[in-house]
Amino acid sequence: MMGNEKEHRHLKRDLGLYDIFCIASGSMISSGLFILPGLAYAKTGPAVVVAYFVASLLVIPAMLSKAELATAMPKAGGTYFYIDRSMGPGVGTVGGFAAWFSLAFKSAFALLGIGAFALLLNPGLTEIQIKLVAVLFCIIFTIVNLVGVKHTGKIQIILVVGLLSLLTFYIVAGAFHIQLSRFTPFAPMGISSIFATAGFVFISYGGLTKICSVAEECKDPGRTLPLGMFLAWAVVSLLYAMVIFVTIGLVEPNQLQNSLTPISLGAGVFMGGIGVAIMAIAAILAFISTANAGLLAASRNPMAMGKDDLLPRFFAKVSKYRTPNFSILFTSVFMILVILFLDLEGLVKTASSMKLLLFMFVTLSVIIMRESKIRHYQPKFRSPFYPWIHIAGIAGYGIIIFEMGTVPLLTMGAFIAFGLCWYLVYARPKIKREYALLHVIERITGIESTDYLLDEELREILIERDDITEKRFEQMIKKCVVLDIPKSLPPDRFARLLAYKLADRLDTDKEELYKLLKKREEDSNIVVRPGIAIPSLIIKGRNKFEIILIRSMKGIIFSDDIPPIHATIAIVSSPDQQNFYLHSLMWIVQIAEETDFIDEWLNAKNEEELRDIILSAWKKRKSV
């Protein structure tokens, strides 16, 4: 139910831009680079480089959609949460299970990849030993995730930096040994094979949007989430193209096609056995990185579903380390069972089709959220080319799903049926929740059927996202500039004084700020009561917010039509602080409207008493 999360501790906001970039890129650089190129080469020849490029373009609609939804609703659970709040808990249950299922299986597959590549380093390993290596790493990452997401982020940075360094070395060193004759003919199977292969390697980019599952744990998610995702997409897309280009130029075609260790084969051409070992280590780092990021993201799906009563509530419990311990343990145990007992080949294909289904749902969610016209749906990033790129993405994902074959389609259908049955039997009797699709229907039919509970939930999310807290406002008043001006000042000099006092604190140009303040003073709407003015201003930049309190005993004369102003409370903010700016403006107006405010203001003995008048009125207002 809405508001249930208040019963749980909040997750730490520990992940910065660099952490987000490393988690997103680390989630992509895995089997898509170290295993799939050889298999894809067999389907389309040297044009596989183009196929990877096409696949990177296909992920753009989902990436843009998730970036928008994540900046509007930075909540744990990511994909599940967006689908649930846009299309309802029934579809949300299917989406949550599908997100958890696909991430957990892909992570388990990555852990098995560690053991498979370990064979290059130690050919004597048996199948059970390979699986035990995978289980060991799963246990290690479980412990890391239980201790805290910041440790996960740090480990991810170490893994990704090591991986990028080894792959950069491979590209630079291998470029000197390329034979261009191996690129002819470029597309021996025809142009159509390029697009078919693009669908085959699409899962290589599936990990890009994993980071949205931990949006609630990101610092400044409105900026860092979309930027981190875009950087990861650009870097990894370029890396894929360059590594595969070099590999094609290094390896004999008959060796490359269907090889499960194509990059190691390439390194062996110019470095021998040492090169094979180095790239095997790089591959193991990649699989570790994917498994680590996958466990982190996958465990947040059952946590979010537990908060919403779609799963038992113990899935939502947060430990003393402020991590969802039961969800992490449950996901880890499931991954270990998959590693030990299941054949993953068919299930990985099904997981890929689940990922495509999720991308369809997410892209559709943006259309529904926008068309619902819910007032507090306020993403800090809006995906461009709406709605055409979203419609094209939905159509493209649908085509790829049907191209994957009958077995994945049937398995996916059975999975959807299971999710809907779970919702109808377990969850539906327990919950009553509004979702954006109801608002769209309401707009179309004209029949009011909602109580705007979703709008209120989104408002609470905005308050947390933008740090719109009463404590923050109180701290701003305690540290803000206070001026006590004994003489009267004309508007021009008053504007210069404000600009001089605020420019350094806001890290902005004094002259530009002066011009903006002078123009704002000409607006008579800044006067809220006789003798009291509250000028407010939005300036360029990010993370800029200041309040300044001014008393003028003789009064500031803004114009002949306005009585002298004795109390001025000015607010200057950058656009990204707009929600806190509007709340602060509202709170200050409420304080200024107190009947005895102006008398207390004029009778204050010094600047600290002026500050105390605001704080006392604020505390009085809170206690009402």
C-alpha positions as CSV (number, residue, x, y, z in Angstrom):
1,M,0.0,0.0,0.0
2,M,1.0,3.6,-0.5
3,G,3.1,4.9,2.3
4,N,4.1,1.4,3.5
5,E,7.8,2.2,3.0
6,K,7.7,4.6,5.9
7,E,7.6,1.5,8.1
8,H,11.1,0.6,6.8
9,R,14.5,2.2,7.1
10,H,15.5,4.2,4.1
11,L,18.3,2.9,1.9
12,K,21.6,4.7,1.9
13,R,22.2,7.3,-0.9
14,D,25.8,6.2,-1.5
15,L,26.2,5.9,-5.2
16,G,27.7,8.8,-7.2
17,L,28.2,9.3,-10.9
18,Y,31.4,7.2,-11.1
19,D,29.7,4.3,-9.2
20,I,26.7,4.5,-11.5
21,F,28.9,4.5,-14.6
22,C,30.8,1.5,-13.3
23,I,27.7,-0.6,-12.3
24,A,26.0,0.2,-15.7
25,S,29.1,-0.5,-17.8
26,G,30.1,-3.5,-15.7
27,S,26.7,-5.0,-16.2
28,M,27.2,-4.9,-20.0
29,I,30.8,-6.0,-20.5
30,S,30.3,-9.8,-20.0
31,S,29.2,-12.7,-22.3
32,G,28.2,-10.2,-24.9
33,L,31.9,-9.4,-25.5
34,F,33.8,-12.5,-24.4
35,I,31.5,-15.3,-25.7
36,L,28.9,-14.0,-28.3
37,P,31.2,-12.4,-30.9
38,G,32.4,-15.8,-32.2
39,L,28.8,-17.2,-32.4
40,A,27.6,-14.0,-34.0
41,Y,30.5,-14.0,-36.5
42,A,29.3,-17.4,-37.8
43,K,25.9,-15.8,-38.6
44,T,27.0,-12.7,-40.5
45,G,30.8,-12.6,-41.0
46,P,32.9,-9.4,-40.5
47,A,29.6,-7.3,-40.6
48,V,29.1,-8.5,-37.0
49,V,30.6,-5.1,-36.0
50,V,27.7,-3.4,-37.7
51,A,25.3,-5.8,-36.0
52,Y,26.6,-4.8,-32.6
53,F,26.1,-1.1,-33.6
54,V,22.5,-1.7,-34.6
55,A,21.9,-3.5,-31.3
56,S,23.2,-0.5,-29.4
57,L,20.7,1.7,-31.3
58,L,17.9,-0.7,-30.4
59,V,18.5,-0.2,-26.7
60,I,18.1,3.6,-26.9
61,P,14.3,3.8,-26.5
62,A,14.4,1.8,-23.3
63,M,17.5,3.7,-22.0
64,L,15.7,7.1,-22.6
65,S,12.5,5.8,-21.0
66,K,14.2,4.4,-18.0
67,A,16.2,7.5,-17.5
68,E,13.0,9.6,-17.5
69,L,11.1,7.2,-15.1
70,A,14.1,6.9,-12.8
71,T,14.5,10.7,-12.4
72,A,10.7,11.0,-11.8
73,M,10.5,8.0,-9.4
74,P,13.9,7.1,-8.0
75,K,12.8,4.1,-6.0
76,A,14.3,0.7,-5.3
77,G,12.9,-1.9,-7.6
78,G,13.3,0.3,-10.7
79,T,11.5,-1.5,-13.6
80,Y,9.0,-3.1,-11.4
81,F,8.0,0.2,-9.7
82,Y,7.6,2.0,-13.0
83,I,5.4,-0.7,-14.5
84,D,3.3,-1.1,-11.4
85,R,2.6,2.7,-11.0
86,S,1.8,3.1,-14.6
87,M,-0.1,0.0,-15.5
88,G,-1.2,-1.4,-12.2
89,P,-0.2,-4.1,-9.7
90,G,-1.3,-7.0,-12.0
91,V,1.1,-6.0,-14.8
92,G,3.5,-4.8,-12.1
93,T,3.6,-8.3,-10.6
94,V,4.5,-9.8,-14.0
95,G,7.1,-7.1,-14.5
96,G,8.6,-7.5,-11.1
97,F,9.0,-11.3,-11.4
98,A,10.3,-10.9,-15.0
99,A,12.9,-8.3,-13.9
100,W,14.0,-10.5,-11.0
101,F,14.0,-13.7,-13.1
102,S,16.0,-12.3,-16.0
103,L,18.6,-10.6,-13.8
104,A,19.1,-13.5,-11.5
105,F,19.5,-16.0,-14.4
106,K,21.9,-13.7,-16.3
107,S,24.0,-13.2,-13.1
108,A,24.1,-17.0,-12.5
109,F,25.2,-17.5,-16.1
110,A,28.0,-14.9,-15.6
111,L,29.2,-16.8,-12.5
112,L,29.3,-20.0,-14.5
113,G,31.3,-18.1,-17.2
114,I,34.0,-17.5,-14.5
115,G,34.4,-21.2,-14.2
116,A,34.3,-21.8,-18.0
117,F,37.1,-19.3,-18.6
118,A,39.0,-20.7,-15.7
119,L,39.5,-23.7,-17.8
120,L,41.9,-21.7,-20.0
121,L,44.0,-21.1,-16.9
122,N,43.6,-24.6,-15.5
123,P,42.4,-27.2,-18.1
124,G,42.1,-29.9,-15.5
125,L,39.0,-28.4,-13.8
126,T,36.0,-30.8,-13.8
127,E,32.4,-29.6,-14.4
128,I,31.5,-29.8,-10.7
129,Q,34.6,-27.8,-9.8
130,I,33.6,-25.1,-12.3
131,K,30.2,-24.9,-10.6
132,L,31.7,-24.8,-7.2
133,V,33.9,-21.9,-8.3
134,A,30.7,-20.1,-9.4
135,V,29.0,-20.8,-6.1
136,L,32.0,-19.5,-4.1
137,F,31.9,-16.2,-6.0
138,C,28.2,-16.0,-5.5
139,I,28.6,-16.4,-1.7
140,I,31.4,-13.7,-1.7
141,F,29.2,-11.2,-3.5
142,T,26.3,-12.0,-1.3
143,I,28.4,-11.0,1.8
144,V,29.5,-7.8,0.0
145,N,25.9,-6.8,-0.8
146,L,24.7,-7.6,2.7
147,V,27.4,-5.2,4.2
148,G,26.3,-2.3,2.0
149,V,25.8,-0.9,-1.4
150,K,28.8,1.4,-1.1
151,H,31.1,-1.6,-0.8
152,T,29.4,-3.0,-3.9
153,G,30.0,0.3,-5.7
154,K,33.7,0.3,-4.7
155,I,34.3,-3.2,-5.8
156,Q,32.5,-2.5,-9.1
157,I,34.8,0.5,-9.7
158,I,37.9,-1.7,-9.1
159,L,36.6,-4.4,-11.4
160,V,35.6,-2.1,-14.3
161,V,38.8,0.0,-14.1
162,G,40.8,-3.3,-14.4
163,L,38.7,-4.6,-17.2
164,L,38.8,-1.4,-19.2
165,S,42.6,-1.2,-18.8
166,L,43.1,-4.8,-20.1
167,L,40.7,-4.3,-23.1
168,T,42.3,-0.9,-24.0
169,F,45.7,-2.7,-24.0
170,Y,44.2,-5.4,-26.3
171,I,42.9,-2.8,-28.7
172,V,46.1,-0.8,-28.9
173,A,48.5,-3.7,-29.1
174,G,46.3,-5.8,-31.4
175,A,45.7,-3.0,-33.9
176,F,49.3,-3.3,-35.1
177,H,48.7,-7.0,-36.2
178,I,45.4,-6.6,-38.0
179,Q,45.1,-8.1,-41.5
180,L,42.5,-6.1,-43.4
181,S,42.0,-9.0,-45.9
182,R,40.0,-10.7,-43.2
183,F,37.2,-8.1,-43.7
184,T,36.5,-9.3,-47.2
185,P,33.8,-10.2,-48.0
186,F,32.3,-7.9,-45.4
187,A,28.7,-9.4,-45.3
188,P,28.9,-12.8,-46.9
189,M,25.4,-13.8,-45.6
190,G,23.7,-10.7,-46.9
191,I,22.4,-7.5,-45.4
192,S,19.4,-9.2,-43.7
193,S,21.8,-11.3,-41.6
194,I,23.1,-8.1,-40.0
195,F,19.7,-7.3,-38.5
196,A,19.0,-10.9,-37.5
197,T,22.4,-11.0,-35.7
198,A,21.6,-7.6,-34.0
199,G,18.7,-9.3,-32.3
200,F,20.9,-12.2,-31.3
201,V,23.5,-9.9,-29.6
202,F,20.9,-7.5,-28.2
203,I,21.2,-9.1,-24.7
204,S,24.8,-7.7,-24.7
205,Y,23.3,-4.3,-23.9
206,G,20.6,-5.6,-21.5
207,G,22.5,-4.8,-18.4
208,L,22.6,-1.1,-19.2
209,T,19.4,-0.2,-17.3
210,K,20.1,-2.4,-14.3
211,I,21.3,0.7,-12.4
212,C,17.7,2.0,-12.2
213,S,16.9,-0.8,-9.7
214,V,19.1,1.0,-7.2
215,A,17.9,4.5,-8.0
216,E,16.9,5.1,-4.4
217,E,20.5,4.6,-3.3
218,C,21.9,7.2,-5.8
219,K,23.1,10.7,-4.9
220,D,21.3,13.3,-7.0
221,P,19.5,10.7,-9.1
222,G,18.0,13.4,-11.4
223,R,21.5,14.1,-12.8
224,T,23.7,11.1,-12.1
225,L,21.3,8.4,-13.3
226,P,20.8,9.5,-16.9
227,L,24.3,10.9,-17.2
228,G,25.8,7.6,-15.9
229,M,23.7,5.5,-18.2
230,F,24.5,7.6,-21.3
231,L,28.2,7.5,-20.5
232,A,28.2,3.8,-20.0
233,W,26.2,3.2,-23.3
234,A,28.6,5.4,-25.3
235,V,31.8,3.9,-23.8
236,V,30.7,0.3,-24.0
237,S,29.3,0.6,-27.5
238,L,32.6,2.0,-28.7
239,L,34.5,-0.6,-26.8
240,Y,32.4,-3.4,-28.3
241,A,33.0,-2.1,-31.8
242,M,36.8,-1.7,-31.4
243,V,37.4,-5.0,-29.6
244,I,35.4,-7.0,-32.2
245,F,37.0,-5.1,-35.1
246,V,40.5,-5.9,-33.8
247,T,39.5,-9.6,-33.1
248,I,38.2,-10.1,-36.7
249,G,41.4,-8.7,-38.0
250,L,43.6,-11.0,-35.8
251,V,41.9,-14.4,-36.0
252,E,41.5,-16.7,-38.9
253,P,37.8,-16.9,-39.9
254,N,37.5,-20.7,-39.5
255,Q,38.9,-20.4,-35.9
256,L,36.7,-17.4,-35.0
257,Q,33.3,-18.7,-36.0
258,N,31.5,-20.4,-33.2
259,S,34.5,-19.9,-30.8
260,L,33.5,-19.4,-27.1
261,T,36.8,-17.6,-26.4
262,P,37.2,-15.2,-29.3
263,I,39.1,-12.5,-27.5
264,S,41.5,-14.9,-26.0
265,L,42.2,-16.3,-29.5
266,G,42.9,-12.8,-30.7
267,A,45.3,-12.1,-27.8
268,G,47.1,-15.4,-28.5
269,V,47.9,-14.2,-32.1
270,F,50.3,-11.4,-30.9
271,M,51.1,-12.5,-27.4
272,G,51.0,-16.3,-27.4
273,G,50.0,-18.1,-24.2
274,I,50.5,-15.1,-22.0
275,G,47.9,-13.1,-24.1
276,V,45.4,-16.0,-23.8
277,A,45.9,-15.9,-20.0
278,I,45.5,-12.1,-19.8
279,M,42.3,-12.0,-21.7
280,A,41.0,-15.0,-19.7
281,I,41.6,-12.9,-16.6
282,A,39.8,-10.0,-18.3
283,A,36.9,-12.2,-19.1
284,I,36.7,-13.5,-15.5
285,L,36.8,-9.8,-14.3
286,A,33.9,-9.1,-16.7
287,F,31.8,-12.0,-15.4
288,I,32.5,-11.1,-11.8
289,S,31.5,-7.5,-12.5
290,T,28.2,-8.6,-14.2
291,A,27.4,-11.1,-11.4
292,N,28.1,-8.5,-8.7
293,A,26.0,-5.8,-10.3
294,G,23.3,-8.3,-11.2
295,L,22.9,-9.5,-7.6
296,L,22.8,-5.9,-6.4
297,A,20.0,-5.0,-8.8
298,A,18.1,-8.3,-8.8
299,S,17.6,-8.3,-5.0
300,R,15.9,-4.9,-5.1
301,N,13.0,-6.2,-7.2
302,P,11.6,-8.6,-4.5
303,M,12.3,-5.9,-1.9
304,A,10.2,-3.3,-3.8
305,M,7.4,-5.9,-4.3
306,G,7.5,-6.8,-0.6
307,K,7.0,-3.1,0.2
308,D,3.9,-3.1,-2.0
309,D,2.5,-6.4,-0.5
310,L,2.9,-8.3,-3.8
311,L,5.3,-10.5,-1.9
312,P,5.4,-11.3,1.9
313,R,6.6,-8.2,3.9
314,F,9.8,-9.7,5.1
315,F,11.3,-9.2,1.6
316,A,11.1,-5.5,2.3
317,K,13.0,-5.5,5.6
318,V,16.2,-3.5,5.8
319,S,19.1,-4.6,8.0
320,K,21.2,-2.6,10.4
321,Y,23.5,-2.0,7.4
322,R,20.5,-0.6,5.6
323,T,20.5,-3.2,2.9
324,P,17.5,-5.6,2.1
325,N,19.1,-8.7,3.7
326,F,16.4,-11.2,3.1
327,S,15.9,-10.2,-0.6
328,I,19.7,-10.5,-1.1
329,L,19.8,-13.9,0.5
330,F,16.8,-15.2,-1.3
331,T,18.2,-14.1,-4.7
332,S,21.6,-15.6,-3.8
333,V,20.1,-19.0,-2.9
334,F,18.1,-19.0,-6.1
335,M,21.2,-18.2,-8.1
336,I,23.2,-21.0,-6.4
337,L,20.4,-23.5,-7.2
338,V,20.4,-22.4,-10.8
339,I,24.2,-22.8,-11.0
340,L,24.2,-26.3,-9.5
341,F,21.1,-27.9,-11.0
342,L,19.8,-26.2,-14.2
343,D,20.8,-26.2,-17.8
344,L,21.0,-22.5,-18.6
345,E,21.1,-22.4,-22.4
346,G,17.3,-22.4,-23.0
347,L,16.7,-20.4,-19.9
348,V,19.1,-17.7,-20.9
349,K,17.2,-17.3,-24.1
350,T,14.0,-17.0,-22.1
351,A,15.6,-14.4,-19.8
352,S,16.6,-12.5,-23.0
353,S,13.0,-12.5,-24.1
354,M,11.9,-11.3,-20.6
355,K,14.3,-8.4,-20.9
356,L,12.8,-7.4,-24.2
357,L,9.3,-7.7,-22.7
358,L,10.4,-5.5,-19.8
359,F,11.8,-2.9,-22.3
360,M,8.4,-2.9,-24.0
361,F,6.6,-2.3,-20.7
362,V,9.0,0.4,-19.6
363,T,8.7,2.3,-22.9
364,L,4.9,2.0,-22.8
365,S,5.0,3.2,-19.1
366,V,6.5,6.6,-20.2
367,I,3.6,7.1,-22.7
368,I,1.0,6.3,-20.0
369,M,2.7,8.5,-17.3
370,R,2.9,11.4,-19.7
371,E,-0.7,11.1,-21.0
372,S,-2.1,10.7,-17.5
373,K,-1.2,14.4,-16.9
374,I,-0.6,13.6,-13.2
375,R,0.6,16.9,-11.6
376,H,3.5,15.5,-9.6
377,Y,5.0,13.4,-12.4
378,Q,8.0,15.7,-12.8
379,P,11.0,13.9,-14.2
380,K,14.3,15.8,-14.2
381,F,15.1,14.3,-17.5
382,R,12.5,14.0,-20.3
383,S,13.3,11.6,-23.1
384,P,13.4,13.4,-26.4
385,F,11.4,12.7,-29.6
386,Y,8.3,11.7,-27.6
387,P,6.3,9.7,-28.5
388,W,7.8,8.5,-31.9
389,I,10.9,7.0,-30.5
390,H,8.8,5.1,-27.9
391,I,6.4,3.8,-30.4
392,A,9.3,2.7,-32.6
393,G,11.0,1.0,-29.6
394,I,7.8,-1.0,-28.7
395,A,7.4,-2.2,-32.3
396,G,11.1,-3.1,-32.6
397,Y,11.1,-5.1,-29.3
398,G,8.0,-7.0,-30.3
399,I,9.5,-8.0,-33.6
400,I,12.7,-9.2,-32.0
401,I,10.7,-11.3,-29.4
402,F,8.9,-13.1,-32.2
403,E,12.1,-13.7,-34.0
404,M,13.5,-15.6,-31.0
405,G,11.5,-18.8,-31.7
406,T,8.6,-20.8,-30.3
407,V,10.1,-22.2,-27.0
408,P,11.1,-18.8,-25.5
409,L,7.6,-17.5,-26.5
410,L,5.8,-20.4,-24.8
411,T,8.0,-20.2,-21.7
412,M,7.4,-16.4,-21.5
413,G,3.7,-17.0,-21.9
414,A,3.7,-19.5,-19.0
415,F,5.7,-17.1,-16.9
416,I,3.2,-14.3,-17.5
417,A,0.3,-16.6,-16.6
418,F,2.1,-17.5,-13.3
419,G,2.7,-13.8,-12.5
420,L,-1.0,-13.0,-13.0
421,C,-2.1,-16.0,-11.0
422,W,0.1,-15.0,-8.1
423,Y,-1.3,-11.5,-8.2
424,L,-5.0,-12.8,-8.3
425,V,-4.5,-15.4,-5.6
426,Y,-2.0,-13.8,-3.2
427,A,-1.8,-10.0,-3.7
428,R,-5.1,-8.7,-5.1
429,P,-7.1,-9.3,-1.9
430,K,-4.5,-7.3,0.1
431,I,-4.0,-4.2,-1.9
432,K,-5.9,-1.3,-3.5
433,R,-3.8,1.0,-5.4
434,E,-4.2,3.7,-8.1
435,Y,-2.1,3.7,-11.2
436,A,-1.6,6.1,-14.1
437,L,-3.6,4.1,-16.6
438,L,-6.7,4.8,-14.6
439,H,-6.0,8.6,-15.0
440,V,-5.7,8.1,-18.8
441,I,-9.0,6.3,-18.9
442,E,-10.5,9.0,-16.8
443,R,-9.3,11.6,-19.3
444,I,-10.8,9.7,-22.2
445,T,-14.2,8.9,-20.7
446,G,-14.6,12.0,-18.6
447,I,-15.8,9.8,-15.7
448,E,-13.9,10.6,-12.5
449,S,-12.8,7.3,-10.9
450,T,-9.6,8.2,-9.0
451,D,-8.9,9.8,-5.6
452,Y,-5.5,11.2,-6.8
453,L,-3.7,8.8,-4.4
454,L,-0.9,8.2,-7.0
455,D,-0.4,12.0,-7.3
456,E,0.1,12.2,-3.6
457,E,2.5,9.3,-3.6
458,L,4.5,11.0,-6.4
459,R,4.5,14.2,-4.4
460,E,6.1,12.3,-1.4
461,I,8.7,10.9,-3.8
462,L,9.5,14.4,-5.1
463,I,9.9,15.6,-1.5
464,E,12.5,12.9,-0.8
465,R,14.1,13.2,-4.3
466,D,14.7,16.9,-4.0
467,D,15.4,16.9,-0.3
468,I,12.4,19.1,0.4
469,T,12.6,18.6,4.1
470,E,11.7,21.0,6.9
471,K,15.0,20.2,8.5
472,R,16.8,21.5,5.4
473,F,14.8,24.7,5.4
474,E,15.6,25.3,9.0
475,Q,19.3,24.7,8.3
476,M,19.1,27.2,5.4
477,I,17.7,29.9,7.7
478,K,20.3,29.2,10.4
479,K,23.2,29.8,7.9
480,C,21.8,32.4,5.6
481,V,23.0,36.0,5.3
482,V,21.2,38.5,7.4
483,L,21.5,42.3,6.7
484,D,20.3,45.1,9.0
485,I,20.4,48.4,6.9
486,P,19.9,51.5,9.0
487,K,19.2,53.9,6.1
488,S,16.9,53.9,3.1
489,L,18.3,52.6,-0.3
490,P,17.0,53.2,-3.8
491,P,16.1,50.0,-5.7
492,D,19.3,50.1,-7.9
493,R,21.7,50.2,-4.9
494,F,19.6,47.6,-3.0
495,A,19.8,45.2,-6.0
496,R,23.6,45.7,-6.1
497,L,23.9,45.0,-2.4
498,L,22.0,41.7,-2.7
499,A,24.1,40.7,-5.8
500,Y,27.3,41.5,-3.9
501,K,26.3,39.4,-0.9
502,L,24.9,36.4,-2.8
503,A,27.1,36.1,-5.9
504,D,30.0,34.3,-4.2
505,R,27.7,32.0,-2.2
506,L,25.9,31.1,-5.4
507,D,29.1,30.9,-7.5
508,T,27.6,33.2,-10.2
509,D,28.5,36.5,-11.9
510,K,27.8,39.6,-9.8
511,E,26.8,41.8,-12.7
512,E,24.4,39.2,-14.2
513,L,22.8,38.5,-10.8
514,Y,22.4,42.3,-10.3
515,K,20.5,42.7,-13.6
516,L,18.2,39.8,-12.7
517,L,17.5,41.2,-9.2
518,K,16.9,44.7,-10.5
519,K,14.4,43.4,-13.1
520,R,12.6,41.3,-10.4
521,E,12.3,44.3,-8.1
522,E,10.1,46.0,-10.7
523,D,7.4,43.4,-10.2
524,S,4.9,44.6,-7.7
525,N,3.9,41.0,-6.9
526,I,6.9,40.6,-4.7
527,V,5.1,42.6,-2.0
528,V,3.0,40.1,0.0
529,R,1.9,42.5,2.7
530,P,2.5,46.2,3.4
531,G,6.1,46.6,4.4
532,I,7.1,43.0,3.4
533,A,8.6,41.9,0.1
534,I,9.6,38.3,-0.9
535,P,11.5,38.6,-4.2
536,S,12.4,35.2,-5.7
537,L,14.6,34.3,-8.6
538,I,15.6,31.3,-10.7
539,I,19.2,31.5,-12.1
540,K,21.3,29.2,-14.4
541,G,23.3,26.4,-12.9
542,R,22.9,23.4,-10.6
543,N,22.7,22.8,-6.9
544,K,22.3,26.5,-6.1
545,F,20.0,27.8,-3.4
546,E,20.3,30.8,-1.1
547,I,18.0,32.8,1.2
548,I,18.9,36.3,2.5
549,L,17.1,38.2,5.2
550,I,17.1,42.1,5.1
551,R,15.7,44.7,7.5
552,S,15.6,48.4,6.5
553,M,14.4,50.6,9.4
554,K,13.7,53.5,7.0
555,G,12.5,51.3,4.3
556,I,13.4,50.4,0.7
557,I,11.5,52.4,-1.9
558,F,10.9,50.0,-4.9
559,S,8.4,52.4,-6.6
560,D,6.1,55.4,-5.9
561,D,3.1,53.0,-5.9
562,I,4.6,50.7,-3.2
563,P,4.9,51.7,0.5
564,P,8.4,51.5,2.0
565,I,9.6,47.9,2.5
566,H,11.0,47.1,5.9
567,A,11.3,43.3,5.6
568,T,12.8,41.6,2.6
569,I,13.3,37.9,2.3
570,A,14.9,37.0,-1.0
571,I,15.2,33.4,-2.4
572,V,17.6,32.6,-5.3
573,S,17.6,29.1,-6.8
574,S,18.8,27.0,-9.8
575,P,16.2,25.1,-11.8
576,D,17.1,21.7,-10.4
577,Q,16.1,23.0,-6.9
578,Q,12.7,24.1,-8.1
579,N,10.6,21.9,-5.8
580,F,12.5,22.9,-2.7
581,Y,12.4,26.5,-3.9
582,L,8.6,26.4,-4.2
583,H,8.1,24.9,-0.8
584,S,10.5,27.4,0.8
585,L,8.7,30.2,-0.8
586,M,5.4,28.9,0.5
587,W,6.8,28.5,4.0
588,I,8.3,32.0,4.0
589,V,5.0,33.5,2.8
590,Q,3.2,31.7,5.7
591,I,5.6,33.1,8.2
592,A,5.3,36.6,6.8
593,E,1.6,36.5,7.1
594,E,1.7,36.1,10.9
595,T,-0.2,39.1,12.3
596,D,2.6,40.3,14.6
597,F,5.5,39.5,12.2
598,I,6.3,43.1,11.0
599,D,6.2,44.5,14.6
600,E,8.6,41.9,15.9
601,W,10.8,42.5,12.8
602,L,11.1,46.2,13.4
603,N,11.7,45.8,17.2
604,A,14.5,43.2,16.9
605,K,17.8,44.4,18.5
606,N,20.2,42.9,16.1
607,E,20.7,40.5,13.1
608,E,20.6,37.3,15.2
609,E,17.2,38.4,16.6
610,L,16.0,38.8,13.1
611,R,17.0,35.3,12.3
612,D,15.4,34.1,15.5
613,I,12.1,35.7,14.5
614,I,12.0,33.5,11.4
615,L,13.0,30.4,13.3
616,S,10.5,31.0,16.1
617,A,7.7,31.6,13.6
618,W,8.7,28.5,11.8
619,K,8.7,26.3,14.9
620,K,5.3,27.8,15.9
621,R,3.9,26.9,12.4
622,K,5.3,23.3,12.7
623,S,3.6,22.8,16.1
624,V,0.2,23.9,14.8
